Amino acid sequence: MGVCNRDGGGGAMIVRKLVLIGVGAAVVLGGTAIVLDQIAPARQAPTTAGANPSSPDSSPPRPTDTAANGTAGGTEAPAAPSGATDSPAASDASGRPVLEVLPPAAAAPTGLPMPSPPAALIRTPLPGSGSAQGKVVDGFPGNVVTFPERTVLVSTSVSSSDRILQVTADGIVELSAAQVTGHFQQTLFALGFQSEVVTAADGQQTVRLSRGADTVTLAITTTGTGSTRFTLLGTLHA
């Protein structure tokens, strides 16, 4: 009886050990399965990314990328020295390199200076206003405006205001219209005036001569006897 009890107790102990071993093995296998489950997605990620043809990482290397890296293996090529160009450098007869010297940059134009006004043809004090019939009025600027020879004056006048003198003259001369126009142009050109033809009424010729702010306007007509009549209006500045 005592032997049977020991055998029965020993069998129970063996059964308990087997159960504990089984439980331990199950725990170990369960932990291993969990670790493998966490490792598997990480290993499958490159395969999944490579299977997608539209992924940026799966595109084949471009020729420019390979050239930029130097070799297909990814080895970077040495950087080109600063200032290097694709064209060969110039050299002299002895083969030594010649440095190209660029011309200095031209300064930006600032515009032409404004011309200075010409010197005044008359001086102050200006004469008082007045007029005369059949002759030259006192104060008329004879050094600026002269009349052709054999001119018969009808009237002349002067009028001053501040530093401006205005003159008029009306006369008749036995010359052609071209001769009268030529006389006034020649005498005023010598003083720096320039001439321009302006619009005139039928049967009348009008010439305008200017020098800075000074102007002389001449209107010419031909009379019934073939003579030329002129009317002059001038504005001069002191």
C-alpha positions as CSV (number, residue, x, y, z in Angstrom):
1,M,0.0,0.0,0.0
2,G,2.8,2.3,0.8
3,V,4.5,1.6,-2.5
4,C,1.3,2.3,-4.4
5,N,0.9,5.7,-2.7
6,R,4.5,6.7,-3.7
7,D,3.9,5.6,-7.3
8,G,0.7,7.5,-7.4
9,G,2.3,10.6,-6.0
10,G,5.2,10.4,-8.4
11,G,2.9,10.1,-11.4
12,A,1.1,13.2,-10.3
13,M,4.3,15.1,-10.0
14,I,5.3,14.0,-13.5
15,V,2.0,15.1,-14.9
16,R,2.4,18.5,-13.3
17,K,5.9,19.0,-14.7
18,L,4.6,18.0,-18.2
19,V,1.8,20.6,-17.9
20,L,4.2,23.3,-16.8
21,I,6.6,22.5,-19.6
22,G,3.8,22.6,-22.1
23,V,2.6,26.0,-20.8
24,G,6.1,27.4,-20.9
25,A,6.6,26.2,-24.5
26,A,3.3,27.8,-25.5
27,V,4.4,31.1,-23.9
28,V,7.7,31.0,-25.8
29,L,6.1,30.2,-29.1
30,G,3.5,33.0,-28.6
31,G,6.3,35.6,-27.9
32,T,8.3,34.4,-30.9
33,A,5.2,34.7,-33.2
34,I,4.6,38.3,-32.0
35,V,8.3,39.3,-32.7
36,L,8.1,37.7,-36.2
37,D,4.8,39.6,-36.9
38,Q,6.5,42.9,-36.1
39,I,9.6,42.1,-38.2
40,A,7.7,40.9,-41.2
41,P,6.1,44.2,-42.3
42,A,9.5,46.0,-42.0
43,R,11.1,43.4,-44.3
44,Q,8.2,43.5,-46.8
45,A,8.2,47.4,-47.0
46,P,11.0,47.6,-49.6
47,T,9.3,44.9,-51.7
48,T,6.0,46.7,-51.6
49,A,7.6,50.1,-52.5
50,G,9.5,48.5,-55.3
51,A,6.4,46.9,-56.7
52,N,4.7,50.3,-57.3
53,P,6.0,51.6,-60.6
54,S,4.8,55.1,-59.9
55,S,6.9,55.4,-56.7
56,P,9.8,58.0,-56.9
57,D,12.2,55.4,-55.3
58,S,11.4,52.8,-58.0
59,S,12.3,55.0,-61.0
60,P,15.6,54.0,-62.7
61,P,18.4,56.5,-62.3
62,R,18.5,59.2,-65.0
63,P,21.6,59.7,-67.1
64,T,22.0,63.2,-65.6
65,D,21.8,61.8,-62.1
66,T,24.6,59.3,-63.0
67,A,26.7,61.9,-64.6
68,A,26.2,64.2,-61.6
69,N,27.4,61.5,-59.2
70,G,30.4,60.6,-61.4
71,T,29.7,56.8,-61.8
72,A,26.7,54.5,-61.7
73,G,27.9,53.3,-58.4
74,G,27.1,56.6,-56.8
75,T,30.7,57.8,-56.5
76,E,30.8,61.6,-56.7
77,A,33.0,63.1,-59.4
78,P,35.5,65.8,-58.3
79,A,34.1,69.3,-58.6
80,A,35.3,71.5,-61.5
81,P,37.6,74.3,-60.5
82,S,36.0,77.7,-60.0
83,G,35.8,79.7,-63.2
84,A,36.3,76.7,-65.5
85,T,34.4,76.8,-68.8
86,D,33.8,74.2,-71.6
87,S,35.7,76.3,-74.2
88,P,39.5,76.0,-74.2
89,A,41.4,78.9,-72.8
90,A,43.2,81.3,-75.2
91,S,46.9,81.1,-75.4
92,D,49.8,83.1,-77.0
93,A,52.4,82.0,-79.4
94,S,54.4,80.3,-76.6
95,G,51.4,78.3,-75.4
96,R,51.0,80.2,-72.2
97,P,47.3,80.9,-71.3
98,V,46.2,84.5,-71.9
99,L,43.6,86.0,-69.5
100,E,40.8,87.8,-71.3
101,V,40.4,91.4,-70.0
102,L,36.9,92.7,-70.3
103,P,36.5,96.4,-71.3
104,P,35.3,98.8,-68.6
105,A,31.6,99.3,-68.4
106,A,30.5,102.5,-70.1
107,A,28.8,105.0,-67.8
108,A,25.1,105.4,-68.5
109,P,24.3,108.6,-70.5
110,T,22.9,111.4,-68.4
111,G,21.4,113.4,-71.3
112,L,22.6,116.4,-73.2
113,P,23.0,119.6,-71.3
114,M,20.5,122.3,-72.1
115,P,22.0,125.0,-74.4
116,S,22.6,128.3,-72.8
117,P,20.4,131.2,-74.1
118,P,22.1,133.5,-76.6
119,A,23.3,136.9,-75.6
120,A,20.6,139.7,-75.7
121,L,20.6,141.9,-78.8
122,I,19.1,144.9,-77.0
123,R,19.9,146.4,-73.6
124,T,18.1,148.1,-70.8
125,P,16.8,150.7,-70.3
126,L,14.3,150.1,-73.0
127,P,12.8,153.0,-75.0
128,G,9.4,154.3,-74.2
129,S,6.5,153.3,-76.4
130,G,5.9,155.4,-79.5
131,S,5.0,155.4,-83.2
132,A,5.9,157.4,-86.3
133,Q,4.4,157.9,-89.8
134,G,6.7,157.8,-92.8
135,K,9.9,157.5,-90.8
136,V,11.7,155.4,-88.2
137,V,10.4,156.0,-84.7
138,D,12.8,156.9,-81.9
139,G,14.1,153.8,-80.0
140,F,13.7,151.5,-83.0
141,P,16.4,148.8,-82.8
142,G,18.2,149.6,-86.1
143,N,21.1,147.4,-85.1
144,V,18.8,144.4,-85.3
145,V,16.2,145.2,-88.0
146,T,17.3,147.1,-91.1
147,F,15.3,147.9,-94.3
148,P,16.2,147.3,-97.9
149,E,17.5,150.4,-99.9
150,R,14.9,152.7,-101.4
151,T,12.3,151.5,-98.9
152,V,9.4,153.9,-98.4
153,L,8.2,153.6,-94.8
154,V,4.5,153.8,-94.1
155,S,4.8,153.5,-90.3
156,T,7.0,152.2,-87.5
157,S,6.4,151.7,-83.7
158,V,8.0,150.4,-80.5
159,S,6.4,149.2,-77.3
160,S,8.3,148.1,-74.2
161,S,7.2,146.1,-71.1
162,D,9.6,144.8,-68.5
163,R,12.5,143.5,-70.5
164,I,10.6,142.9,-73.7
165,L,10.6,145.2,-76.7
166,Q,8.0,144.8,-79.5
167,V,8.6,146.6,-82.8
168,T,6.5,146.9,-86.0
169,A,7.3,148.3,-89.5
170,D,5.2,148.8,-92.7
171,G,6.9,149.7,-95.9
172,I,7.0,149.5,-99.7
173,V,10.0,148.9,-101.9
174,E,10.5,148.5,-105.7
175,L,12.0,145.0,-105.4
176,S,10.7,141.5,-105.9
177,A,9.2,139.5,-103.0
178,A,12.2,137.2,-103.2
179,Q,14.7,140.1,-102.9
180,V,12.9,141.6,-99.9
181,T,12.7,138.2,-98.2
182,G,16.4,137.6,-99.0
183,H,17.4,141.0,-97.4
184,F,15.8,140.3,-94.1
185,Q,17.0,136.7,-94.0
186,Q,20.6,137.7,-94.8
187,T,20.8,140.5,-92.2
188,L,19.1,138.4,-89.4
189,F,21.0,135.2,-90.2
190,A,24.2,137.1,-89.4
191,L,22.8,137.7,-85.9
192,G,22.0,134.0,-85.3
193,F,18.4,133.9,-86.5
194,Q,17.0,130.9,-88.2
195,S,14.2,131.0,-90.8
196,E,11.1,129.0,-91.3
197,V,8.1,129.4,-93.7
198,V,4.7,129.5,-92.0
199,T,1.2,129.3,-93.4
200,A,0.0,132.5,-95.0
201,A,-3.1,133.8,-96.8
202,D,-3.6,133.6,-100.5
203,G,-1.3,136.0,-102.4
204,Q,0.9,136.5,-99.3
205,Q,4.2,135.0,-98.2
206,T,5.0,134.8,-94.5
207,V,8.5,134.0,-93.1
208,R,9.3,133.6,-89.4
209,L,12.8,134.1,-88.1
210,S,13.8,133.1,-84.6
211,R,16.8,133.3,-82.3
212,G,16.1,131.8,-78.8
213,A,13.1,133.7,-77.5
214,D,13.6,136.5,-80.0
215,T,11.3,136.4,-83.1
216,V,10.8,138.5,-86.3
217,T,7.7,137.7,-88.5
218,L,7.6,139.1,-92.0
219,A,4.5,139.2,-94.2
220,I,5.1,140.1,-97.9
221,T,2.6,140.9,-100.7
222,T,3.0,142.2,-104.3
223,T,1.3,145.4,-105.2
224,G,-0.5,146.2,-108.5
225,T,2.6,148.2,-109.7
226,G,4.9,145.2,-109.1
227,S,6.4,146.7,-106.0
228,T,6.6,144.6,-102.7
229,R,4.9,145.6,-99.5
230,F,6.1,144.1,-96.2
231,T,4.8,144.2,-92.7
232,L,7.2,143.3,-89.9
233,L,6.5,142.3,-86.3
234,G,9.4,141.7,-84.0
235,T,9.7,140.7,-80.3
236,L,13.1,141.1,-78.7
237,H,14.3,140.4,-75.1
238,A,16.9,142.4,-73.2
